[in-house]
Amino acid sequence: MKRNNAVKTIVLGLLTLSALGIGTQVSLAGPAPEVESGTLAAAIRASGQPCARVIEKEHQGGSVWLVRCNSGRFQVRLNDDATAEVVPLD
């Protein structure tokens, strides 16, 4: 009987902590947005930089991506108004 009470107490404690958000990890950002490599390459080319193809892309959070093209590395920020800010890193 004591074991059942102890288990109930632990479960209630965990539920309380969970309800309060203590000891839980919550991501408000959600998963990384899916952005096609072609979209990133087009944004880089539109900025006047060469990029025939994306070799690697890494989401940095928000709307920022690190992109490695055949011609170099770039930081690309995709804006809500369909524009992009491109910074050459090499």
N, CA, C and O atoms as a MOPAC input file, in Angstrom:
PM7 MOZYME 1SCF
protein

 N      0.81100 1    -1.18600 1     0.00000 1
 C      0.00000 1     0.00000 1     0.00000 1
 C      0.86500 1     1.26500 1     0.00000 1
 O      0.55300 1     2.23700 1    -0.68800 1
 N      1.95900 1     1.24600 1     0.78000 1
 C      2.84200 1     2.40000 1     0.83900 1
 C      3.48100 1     2.66200 1    -0.53100 1
 O      3.67400 1     3.81200 1    -0.92700 1
 N      3.80600 1     1.57500 1    -1.24900 1
 C      4.44000 1     1.71300 1    -2.56900 1
 C      3.48400 1     2.40200 1    -3.53700 1
 O      3.90700 1     3.26900 1    -4.30100 1
 N      2.21000 1     2.03500 1    -3.52100 1
 C      1.22000 1     2.65800 1    -4.39200 1
 C      1.07900 1     4.14400 1    -4.11500 1
 O      0.97100 1     4.95000 1    -5.03900 1
 N      1.08200 1     4.50300 1    -2.83100 1
 C      0.99200 1     5.91600 1    -2.45700 1
 C      2.22300 1     6.68700 1    -2.92500 1
 O      2.11400 1     7.82500 1    -3.38300 1
 N      3.39000 1     6.06400 1    -2.80800 1
 C      4.62100 1     6.71400 1    -3.25100 1
 C      4.60700 1     6.93200 1    -4.75600 1
 O      5.00500 1     7.99400 1    -5.23600 1
 N      4.15200 1     5.93300 1    -5.49900 1
 C      4.07200 1     6.05300 1    -6.95900 1
 C      3.09200 1     7.15400 1    -7.34100 1
 O      3.37300 1     7.95600 1    -8.23200 1
 N      1.93800 1     7.19800 1    -6.67000 1
 C      0.94400 1     8.24000 1    -6.93800 1
 C      1.53200 1     9.62200 1    -6.65900 1
 O      1.31100 1    10.56200 1    -7.42300 1
 N      2.27200 1     9.73800 1    -5.57300 1
 C      2.87600 1    11.01900 1    -5.21500 1
 C      3.88800 1    11.46000 1    -6.26700 1
 O      3.92400 1    12.63100 1    -6.64500 1
 N      4.70100 1    10.53500 1    -6.73300 1
 C      5.70300 1    10.85600 1    -7.75400 1
 C      5.02200 1    11.26000 1    -9.05700 1
 O      5.41000 1    12.25000 1    -9.67700 1
 N      4.02500 1    10.51200 1    -9.47000 1
 C      3.31000 1    10.80900 1   -10.71600 1
 C      2.64000 1    12.17600 1   -10.62400 1
 O      2.73000 1    12.97300 1   -11.55700 1
 N      1.97300 1    12.45100 1    -9.51200 1
 C      1.32300 1    13.75300 1    -9.33500 1
 C      2.35200 1    14.88200 1    -9.34700 1
 O      2.10600 1    15.95000 1    -9.90700 1
 N      3.49600 1    14.63800 1    -8.72900 1
 C      4.55900 1    15.65200 1    -8.73000 1
 C      5.06900 1    15.93000 1   -10.12800 1
 O      5.26000 1    17.08400 1   -10.51000 1
 N      5.28900 1    14.86700 1   -10.89700 1
 C      5.76300 1    15.04600 1   -12.27200 1
 C      4.72900 1    15.75600 1   -13.13300 1
 O      5.07400 1    16.61300 1   -13.94700 1
 N      3.45400 1    15.39800 1   -12.95300 1
 C      2.39900 1    16.06900 1   -13.70700 1
 C      2.32300 1    17.55000 1   -13.35500 1
 O      2.11400 1    18.39100 1   -14.22800 1
 N      2.49200 1    17.86200 1   -12.08300 1
 C      2.47500 1    19.25800 1   -11.64500 1
 C      3.63900 1    20.02600 1   -12.25200 1
 O      3.46000 1    21.13300 1   -12.75900 1
 N      4.83400 1    19.43800 1   -12.20000 1
 C      6.00200 1    20.09900 1   -12.79000 1
 C      5.81400 1    20.28800 1   -14.28700 1
 O      6.16400 1    21.33500 1   -14.83400 1
 N      5.27200 1    19.29600 1   -14.93900 1
 C      5.03300 1    19.38600 1   -16.37500 1
 C      4.03100 1    20.48500 1   -16.68700 1
 O      4.22500 1    21.24900 1   -17.63300 1
 N      2.97100 1    20.57500 1   -15.90900 1
 C      1.95100 1    21.60000 1   -16.12800 1
 C      2.52000 1    22.99500 1   -15.92700 1
 O      2.11300 1    23.94100 1   -16.60100 1
 N      3.45900 1    23.12000 1   -15.00100 1
 C      4.08900 1    24.41300 1   -14.74500 1
 C      5.20400 1    24.72300 1   -15.73500 1
 O      5.72300 1    25.83900 1   -15.76200 1
 N      5.56900 1    23.73900 1   -16.54600 1
 C      6.63600 1    23.95000 1   -17.51500 1
 C      8.01400 1    23.80900 1   -16.91600 1
 O      9.00000 1    24.22000 1   -17.52700 1
 N      8.10200 1    23.23600 1   -15.73300 1
 C      9.39500 1    23.07300 1   -15.07000 1
 C      9.96000 1    21.71600 1   -15.47000 1
 O      9.28600 1    20.69100 1   -15.36400 1
 N     11.18800 1    21.72600 1   -15.92400 1
 C     11.83700 1    20.47400 1   -16.28100 1
 C     11.45100 1    19.97100 1   -17.65900 1
 O     11.74800 1    18.83000 1   -18.01500 1
 N     10.79200 1    20.81500 1   -18.43400 1
 C     10.44200 1    20.41700 1   -19.79400 1
 C     11.12800 1    21.34600 1   -20.77100 1
 O     11.41600 1    22.49900 1   -20.44800 1
 N     11.38400 1    20.85200 1   -21.94700 1
 C     11.97700 1    21.67000 1   -22.99100 1
 C     10.90400 1    21.96200 1   -24.01700 1
 O     10.27900 1    21.04900 1   -24.55600 1
 N     10.69500 1    23.24200 1   -24.28600 1
 C      9.68800 1    23.64900 1   -25.24800 1
 C     10.35800 1    24.52800 1   -26.28700 1
 O     11.03400 1    25.50000 1   -25.95000 1
 N     10.17100 1    24.18700 1   -27.53300 1
 C     10.71200 1    24.99800 1   -28.60800 1
 C      9.57900 1    25.76400 1   -29.25400 1
 O      8.68200 1    25.16600 1   -29.84900 1
 N      9.61000 1    27.08000 1   -29.14100 1
 C      8.58500 1    27.90300 1   -29.75800 1
 C      8.84000 1    28.05600 1   -31.24600 1
 O      7.91900 1    28.33600 1   -32.01300 1
 N     10.07900 1    27.87400 1   -31.65100 1
 C     10.42400 1    28.05200 1   -33.05600 1
 C      9.96200 1    26.87900 1   -33.90300 1
 O      9.71000 1    27.05000 1   -35.09600 1
 N      9.84800 1    25.71700 1   -33.33000 1
 C      9.45700 1    24.53900 1   -34.08800 1
 C     10.61500 1    24.02800 1   -34.90900 1
 O     11.74800 1    24.47500 1   -34.73300 1
 N     10.34800 1    23.09900 1   -35.80200 1
 C     11.41900 1    22.54500 1   -36.62400 1
 C     11.91800 1    23.56700 1   -37.64200 1
 O     11.23000 1    24.53500 1   -37.96500 1
 N     13.11600 1    23.33100 1   -38.13100 1
 C     13.68000 1    24.23800 1   -39.13300 1
 C     12.77900 1    24.27000 1   -40.35800 1
 O     12.28900 1    23.23100 1   -40.80100 1
 N     12.55900 1    25.46900 1   -40.90800 1
 C     11.72700 1    25.54200 1   -42.10700 1
 C     12.41300 1    24.85300 1   -43.27900 1
 O     13.63900 1    24.86100 1   -43.39000 1
 N     11.62000 1    24.26700 1   -44.13500 1
 C     12.17300 1    23.58200 1   -45.30000 1
 C     12.40000 1    24.62100 1   -46.40100 1
 O     11.45200 1    25.24000 1   -46.88500 1
 N     13.62700 1    24.79800 1   -46.78000 1
 C     13.97100 1    25.72700 1   -47.85100 1
 C     14.74400 1    24.94600 1   -48.89800 1
 O     15.73800 1    24.28800 1   -48.59200 1
 N     14.28200 1    25.02600 1   -50.12000 1
 C     14.93000 1    24.31300 1   -51.21300 1
 C     16.29900 1    24.92100 1   -51.51400 1
 O     16.49000 1    26.13300 1   -51.41000 1
 N     17.23200 1    24.07200 1   -51.88300 1
 C     18.57100 1    24.53900 1   -52.24800 1
 C     18.51000 1    25.51000 1   -53.41800 1
 O     19.27900 1    26.46900 1   -53.47400 1
 N     17.59700 1    25.26400 1   -54.35200 1
 C     17.45400 1    26.15200 1   -55.50800 1
 C     17.03300 1    27.56000 1   -55.11400 1
 O     17.44700 1    28.53500 1   -55.74100 1
 N     16.21200 1    27.66500 1   -54.07700 1
 C     15.78500 1    28.98100 1   -53.57700 1
 C     16.97300 1    29.74000 1   -53.00900 1
 O     17.13000 1    30.93800 1   -53.24800 1
 N     17.80600 1    29.03500 1   -52.25500 1
 C     18.99700 1    29.67300 1   -51.67600 1
 C     19.99000 1    30.07600 1   -52.76700 1
 O     20.56200 1    31.16500 1   -52.71700 1
 N     20.19300 1    29.20300 1   -53.74700 1
 C     21.10400 1    29.51600 1   -54.84900 1
 C     20.59800 1    30.71800 1   -55.63900 1
 O     21.38700 1    31.58200 1   -56.02300 1
 N     19.29400 1    30.78100 1   -55.88400 1
 C     18.71200 1    31.91100 1   -56.61700 1
 C     18.88900 1    33.21500 1   -55.84300 1
 O     19.16600 1    34.25800 1   -56.43600 1
 N     18.72900 1    33.15900 1   -54.52400 1
 C     18.91400 1    34.35300 1   -53.69300 1
 C     20.35400 1    34.84000 1   -53.76300 1
 O     20.60500 1    36.04400 1   -53.82400 1
 N     21.29600 1    33.90900 1   -53.75300 1
 C     22.72000 1    34.27400 1   -53.83400 1
 C     23.00900 1    34.89200 1   -55.19800 1
 O     23.68400 1    35.91800 1   -55.27800 1
 N     22.51200 1    34.28400 1   -56.26600 1
 C     22.72900 1    34.83200 1   -57.61500 1
 C     22.08000 1    36.20100 1   -57.77400 1
 O     22.64900 1    37.08500 1   -58.41600 1
 N     20.88800 1    36.38700 1   -57.19300 1
 C     20.19700 1    37.67500 1   -57.28500 1
 C     20.97900 1    38.79200 1   -56.60500 1
 O     20.81200 1    39.96400 1   -56.94100 1
 N     21.83000 1    38.43100 1   -55.65200 1
 C     22.65200 1    39.44100 1   -54.96100 1
 C     23.90900 1    39.78600 1   -55.75500 1
 O     24.69900 1    40.63400 1   -55.34200 1
 N     24.08800 1    39.11700 1   -56.90400 1
 C     25.26200 1    39.39900 1   -57.73800 1
 C     26.41700 1    38.44900 1   -57.52200 1
 O     27.48000 1    38.62500 1   -58.11800 1
 N     26.23500 1    37.44800 1   -56.68300 1
 C     27.29400 1    36.47600 1   -56.40200 1
 C     27.05300 1    35.21500 1   -57.24400 1
 O     25.90300 1    34.87000 1   -57.51400 1
 N     28.11000 1    34.53300 1   -57.65600 1
 C     27.91400 1    33.29000 1   -58.41200 1
 C     27.56100 1    32.12500 1   -57.48300 1
 O     28.10700 1    32.00200 1   -56.38600 1
 N     26.65200 1    31.28700 1   -57.93600 1
 C     26.29600 1    30.05500 1   -57.21000 1
 C     25.54900 1    29.14700 1   -58.17500 1
 O     24.33900 1    29.27800 1   -58.35600 1
 N     26.27400 1    28.23300 1   -58.78800 1
 C     25.64700 1    27.30500 1   -59.73700 1
 C     24.85100 1    26.23100 1   -59.01200 1
 O     23.79500 1    25.81000 1   -59.48400 1
 N     25.36600 1    25.77800 1   -57.84400 1
 C     24.64300 1    24.76200 1   -57.08800 1
 C     25.05400 1    24.81900 1   -55.62100 1
 O     26.19000 1    25.14900 1   -55.28100 1
 N     24.09700 1    24.49000 1   -54.77100 1
 C     24.33200 1    24.43600 1   -53.32400 1
 C     24.90600 1    23.06700 1   -52.99000 1
 O     24.34000 1    22.03800 1   -53.35700 1
 N     26.03100 1    23.06600 1   -52.29300 1
 C     26.66700 1    21.82100 1   -51.87000 1
 C     26.19400 1    21.43100 1   -50.47300 1
 O     25.99400 1    20.25200 1   -50.18100 1
 N     26.01700 1    22.43700 1   -49.61000 1
 C     25.62500 1    22.18300 1   -48.22200 1
 C     24.86300 1    23.38800 1   -47.70200 1
 O     25.18400 1    24.52600 1   -48.04500 1
 N     23.85100 1    23.14300 1   -46.87200 1
 C     23.11200 1    24.22900 1   -46.22600 1
 C     22.87600 1    23.86700 1   -44.77200 1
 O     22.62500 1    22.70700 1   -44.44200 1
 N     22.95600 1    24.86700 1   -43.90600 1
 C     22.76800 1    24.64800 1   -42.47000 1
 C     21.90000 1    25.75500 1   -41.91000 1
 O     22.24200 1    26.93200 1   -42.02000 1
 N     20.78400 1    25.38700 1   -41.31300 1
 C     19.86900 1    26.36200 1   -40.72500 1
 C     20.47900 1    26.92200 1   -39.45400 1
 O     20.90900 1    26.16400 1   -38.58400 1
 N     20.52100 1    28.23600 1   -39.33700 1
 C     21.12000 1    28.89600 1   -38.17800 1
 C     20.07500 1    29.43200 1   -37.20400 1
 O     20.42500 1    29.99800 1   -36.16900 1
 N     18.82500 1    29.26000 1   -37.52200 1
 C     17.75900 1    29.78000 1   -36.67400 1
 C     17.02400 1    30.89500 1   -37.37900 1
 O     17.60300 1    31.61800 1   -38.19000 1
 N     15.75900 1    31.03100 1   -37.07100 1
 C     14.95600 1    32.06600 1   -37.72500 1
 C     14.94800 1    31.84900 1   -39.22100 1
 O     14.59300 1    30.77400 1   -39.70500 1
 N     15.33900 1    32.86500 1   -39.93800 1
 C     15.34900 1    32.78400 1   -41.39800 1
 C     16.77100 1    32.83600 1   -41.95800 1
 O     16.97100 1    33.20400 1   -43.11500 1
 N     17.74800 1    32.47100 1   -41.14400 1
 C     19.16100 1    32.56200 1   -41.54200 1
 C     19.71800 1    31.18200 1   -41.86000 1
 O     19.51400 1    30.22600 1   -41.11200 1
 N     20.42100 1    31.09700 1   -42.97700 1
 C     21.05200 1    29.85700 1   -43.43900 1
 C     22.51600 1    30.11500 1   -43.75400 1
 O     22.86300 1    31.17000 1   -44.28400 1
 N     23.37700 1    29.15300 1   -43.42700 1
 C     24.75200 1    29.14600 1   -43.93000 1
 C     24.74600 1    28.22600 1   -45.13500 1
 O     24.30400 1    27.08000 1   -45.05500 1
 N     25.24000 1    28.73900 1   -46.25000 1
 C     25.17400 1    28.00300 1   -47.50500 1
 C     26.57000 1    27.88800 1   -48.09800 1
 O     27.30700 1    28.87100 1   -48.17800 1
 N     26.92200 1    26.67400 1   -48.51300 1
 C     28.18600 1    26.46200 1   -49.23400 1
 C     27.82100 1    26.10300 1   -50.66900 1
 O     27.19600 1    25.07800 1   -50.94100 1
 N     28.22800 1    26.97300 1   -51.56200 1
 C     28.01900 1    26.75800 1   -52.99800 1
 C     29.31800 1    26.26500 1   -53.60900 1
 O     30.35000 1    26.18300 1   -52.94200 1
 N     29.24500 1    25.94300 1   -54.88400 1
 C     30.45500 1    25.57000 1   -55.60800 1
 C     31.42300 1    26.74700 1   -55.68500 1
 O     32.61000 1    26.55100 1   -55.94600 1
 N     30.93200 1    27.96800 1   -55.46000 1
 C     31.77700 1    29.16200 1   -55.59200 1
 C     32.17500 1    29.79400 1   -54.27100 1
 O     32.92900 1    30.76700 1   -54.27600 1
 N     31.70300 1    29.28600 1   -53.13800 1
 C     32.06200 1    29.86400 1   -51.84800 1
 C     30.98500 1    29.66300 1   -50.80300 1
 O     30.01000 1    28.94100 1   -51.01300 1
 N     31.18900 1    30.33600 1   -49.64400 1
 C     30.24300 1    30.22200 1   -48.53100 1
 C     29.53000 1    31.55500 1   -48.33400 1
 O     30.11100 1    32.62300 1   -48.52600 1
 N     28.25200 1    31.46900 1   -47.94500 1
 C     27.43700 1    32.66000 1   -47.78300 1
 C     26.50500 1    32.50900 1   -46.58900 1
 O     26.08700 1    31.40600 1   -46.23400 1
 N     26.19000 1    33.65100 1   -45.97800 1
 C     25.11500 1    33.69400 1   -44.99600 1
 C     23.92400 1    34.30600 1   -45.72600 1
 O     24.02700 1    35.38300 1   -46.31400 1
 N     22.80100 1    33.60900 1   -45.67900 1
 C     21.61000 1    34.06000 1   -46.39800 1
 C     20.47400 1    34.23300 1   -45.39100 1
 O     20.12500 1    33.30900 1   -44.65500 1
 N     19.90900 1    35.44100 1   -45.37900 1
 C     18.72500 1    35.72400 1   -44.54900 1
 C     17.55900 1    35.92900 1   -45.50500 1
 O     17.57100 1    36.84500 1   -46.32700 1
 N     16.54900 1    35.06500 1   -45.39100 1
 C     15.36100 1    35.17500 1   -46.22900 1
 C     14.33200 1    36.02500 1   -45.49200 1
 O     13.87900 1    35.66800 1   -44.40500 1
 N     13.97200 1    37.15000 1   -46.09500 1
 C     13.03600 1    38.08500 1   -45.47400 1
 C     11.59700 1    37.74800 1   -45.82900 1
 O     11.33300 1    37.07000 1   -46.82100 1
 N     10.67200 1    38.22800 1   -45.00800 1
 C      9.25100 1    37.96400 1   -45.22600 1
 C      8.72500 1    38.57600 1   -46.52400 1
 O      7.74200 1    38.09100 1   -47.08300 1
 N      9.36700 1    39.62800 1   -47.00000 1
 C      8.89600 1    40.29600 1   -48.21100 1
 C      9.50200 1    39.70200 1   -49.48500 1
 O      9.51700 1    40.35600 1   -50.52700 1
 N      9.99300 1    38.48300 1   -49.40400 1
 C     10.55300 1    37.72600 1   -50.53800 1
 C     11.89300 1    38.27500 1   -51.01300 1
 O     12.34200 1    37.94200 1   -52.11000 1
 N     12.53400 1    39.10800 1   -50.20700 1
 C     13.89100 1    39.55300 1   -50.51800 1
 C     14.86500 1    38.73800 1   -49.67200 1
 O     14.45900 1    38.01100 1   -48.76600 1
 N     16.14000 1    38.87000 1   -49.97800 1
 C     17.16100 1    38.14300 1   -49.21700 1
 C     18.35300 1    39.05000 1   -48.98800 1
 O     18.67300 1    39.91000 1   -49.80800 1
 N     19.00300 1    38.83700 1   -47.84800 1
 C     20.26600 1    39.50400 1   -47.55200 1
 C     21.34600 1    38.43500 1   -47.63300 1
 O     21.27500 1    37.41000 1   -46.95400 1
 N     22.34600 1    38.68700 1   -48.47000 1
 C     23.40200 1    37.69400 1   -48.69900 1
 C     24.73100 1    38.30900 1   -48.31300 1
 O     25.08000 1    39.39800 1   -48.77000 1
 N     25.47800 1    37.59900 1   -47.46100 1
 C     26.79400 1    38.06000 1   -47.02700 1
 C     27.81200 1    36.98000 1   -47.40900 1
 O     27.73300 1    35.85100 1   -46.92400 1
 N     28.77900 1    37.33500 1   -48.29100 1
 C     29.83700 1    36.37000 1   -48.61800 1
 C     30.71000 1    36.12100 1   -47.38900 1
 O     31.05600 1    37.06500 1   -46.67900 1
 N     31.06800 1    34.87300 1   -47.13200 1
 C     31.88900 1    34.52800 1   -45.98300 1
 C     33.32400 1    34.15500 1   -46.37100 1
 O     34.19100 1    34.05900 1   -45.50300 1
 N     33.57400 1    33.94900 1   -47.62700 1
 C     34.93300 1    33.62500 1   -48.09000 1
 C     35.58500 1    34.83100 1   -48.72400 1
 O     36.72900 1    34.75000 1   -49.17200 1

